[in-house]
Amino acid sequence: MLMLTPTAVEAVRSLTSTAGTPEDAGLRISTNDGAQTLELAVAAAPAEHDRIVDTAGSKVFLDEQAAEFLDDKVLDTSLDESGRSAFVLAPQVGTAGN
């Protein structure tokens, strides 16, 4: 299952706690109709078949394909070239098959 670092937990919490966002909102990660890209969006609730990752109160909703792809990954944050925070993926250390 996807794991979140403490900085990713804070980033998700920051994105989903803005004014007007429902209390149970989360970051939804989905695939684009079979494309090999992931889409991220704040969602009020998970879609019907989403898997839910709840880490320290930060919720991430994963569609079925994204959940499969991210099963052995860690979601983290880093600074991009312009100094803004961005999500990054890394392999989980110590998981079976690594």
Contacts in CASP RR format, 6 or more apart in sequence:
PFRMAT RR
TARGET T0000
AUTHOR 0000-0000-0000
METHOD contacts of the structure
MODEL  1
MLMLTPTAVEAVRSLTSTAGTPEDAGLRISTNDGAQTLELAVAAAPAEHD
RIVDTAGSKVFLDEQAAEFLDDKVLDTSLDESGRSAFVLAPQVGTAGN
1 51 0 8 1.000
1 53 0 8 1.000
1 67 0 8 1.000
1 71 0 8 1.000
2 53 0 8 1.000
2 60 0 8 1.000
2 62 0 8 1.000
2 67 0 8 1.000
2 70 0 8 1.000
2 71 0 8 1.000
2 73 0 8 1.000
2 74 0 8 1.000
2 75 0 8 1.000
3 55 0 8 1.000
3 73 0 8 1.000
3 74 0 8 1.000
3 75 0 8 1.000
3 92 0 8 1.000
4 12 0 8 1.000
4 53 0 8 1.000
4 55 0 8 1.000
4 58 0 8 1.000
4 60 0 8 1.000
4 74 0 8 1.000
4 75 0 8 1.000
4 76 0 8 1.000
5 74 0 8 1.000
5 75 0 8 1.000
5 76 0 8 1.000
5 77 0 8 1.000
7 76 0 8 1.000
7 77 0 8 1.000
8 58 0 8 1.000
8 74 0 8 1.000
8 75 0 8 1.000
8 76 0 8 1.000
8 77 0 8 1.000
8 87 0 8 1.000
9 55 0 8 1.000
9 56 0 8 1.000
9 57 0 8 1.000
9 58 0 8 1.000
10 58 0 8 1.000
11 77 0 8 1.000
11 85 0 8 1.000
11 87 0 8 1.000
12 26 0 8 1.000
12 27 0 8 1.000
12 58 0 8 1.000
12 59 0 8 1.000
12 60 0 8 1.000
13 57 0 8 1.000
13 58 0 8 1.000
15 26 0 8 1.000
15 27 0 8 1.000
15 42 0 8 1.000
16 25 0 8 1.000
16 26 0 8 1.000
16 27 0 8 1.000
16 42 0 8 1.000
16 58 0 8 1.000
16 59 0 8 1.000
18 42 0 8 1.000
21 42 0 8 1.000
21 44 0 8 1.000
22 44 0 8 1.000
22 45 0 8 1.000
24 44 0 8 1.000
24 45 0 8 1.000
24 59 0 8 1.000
25 42 0 8 1.000
25 43 0 8 1.000
25 44 0 8 1.000
25 45 0 8 1.000
25 59 0 8 1.000
26 42 0 8 1.000
26 43 0 8 1.000
26 46 0 8 1.000
26 58 0 8 1.000
26 59 0 8 1.000
26 60 0 8 1.000
26 61 0 8 1.000
27 40 0 8 1.000
27 41 0 8 1.000
27 42 0 8 1.000
27 43 0 8 1.000
27 58 0 8 1.000
27 59 0 8 1.000
27 60 0 8 1.000
27 61 0 8 1.000
28 40 0 8 1.000
28 41 0 8 1.000
28 42 0 8 1.000
28 43 0 8 1.000
28 46 0 8 1.000
28 47 0 8 1.000
28 50 0 8 1.000
28 60 0 8 1.000
28 61 0 8 1.000
28 62 0 8 1.000
28 63 0 8 1.000
29 38 0 8 1.000
29 39 0 8 1.000
29 40 0 8 1.000
29 60 0 8 1.000
29 61 0 8 1.000
29 62 0 8 1.000
29 63 0 8 1.000
29 66 0 8 1.000
29 70 0 8 1.000
30 38 0 8 1.000
30 39 0 8 1.000
30 41 0 8 1.000
30 47 0 8 1.000
30 62 0 8 1.000
30 63 0 8 1.000
30 65 0 8 1.000
30 66 0 8 1.000
31 37 0 8 1.000
31 38 0 8 1.000
31 39 0 8 1.000
31 63 0 8 1.000
31 65 0 8 1.000
31 66 0 8 1.000
31 69 0 8 1.000
32 38 0 8 1.000
32 39 0 8 1.000
34 65 0 8 1.000
38 66 0 8 1.000
38 69 0 8 1.000
40 87 0 8 1.000
43 61 0 8 1.000
45 61 0 8 1.000
46 52 0 8 1.000
46 59 0 8 1.000
46 61 0 8 1.000
47 61 0 8 1.000
47 63 0 8 1.000
49 63 0 8 1.000
49 64 0 8 1.000
50 61 0 8 1.000
50 62 0 8 1.000
50 63 0 8 1.000
50 64 0 8 1.000
50 67 0 8 1.000
51 61 0 8 1.000
51 62 0 8 1.000
51 64 0 8 1.000
51 67 0 8 1.000
52 59 0 8 1.000
52 60 0 8 1.000
52 61 0 8 1.000
52 62 0 8 1.000
53 59 0 8 1.000
53 60 0 8 1.000
53 61 0 8 1.000
53 62 0 8 1.000
54 60 0 8 1.000
60 75 0 8 1.000
62 70 0 8 1.000
70 89 0 8 1.000
72 91 0 8 1.000
72 92 0 8 1.000
72 95 0 8 1.000
72 97 0 8 1.000
72 98 0 8 1.000
73 89 0 8 1.000
73 90 0 8 1.000
73 91 0 8 1.000
73 92 0 8 1.000
74 89 0 8 1.000
74 90 0 8 1.000
74 91 0 8 1.000
74 92 0 8 1.000
75 87 0 8 1.000
75 88 0 8 1.000
75 89 0 8 1.000
76 87 0 8 1.000
76 88 0 8 1.000
76 89 0 8 1.000
76 90 0 8 1.000
77 85 0 8 1.000
77 86 0 8 1.000
77 87 0 8 1.000
77 88 0 8 1.000
78 85 0 8 1.000
78 86 0 8 1.000
78 88 0 8 1.000
79 85 0 8 1.000
79 86 0 8 1.000
80 86 0 8 1.000
91 98 0 8 1.000
92 98 0 8 1.000
END
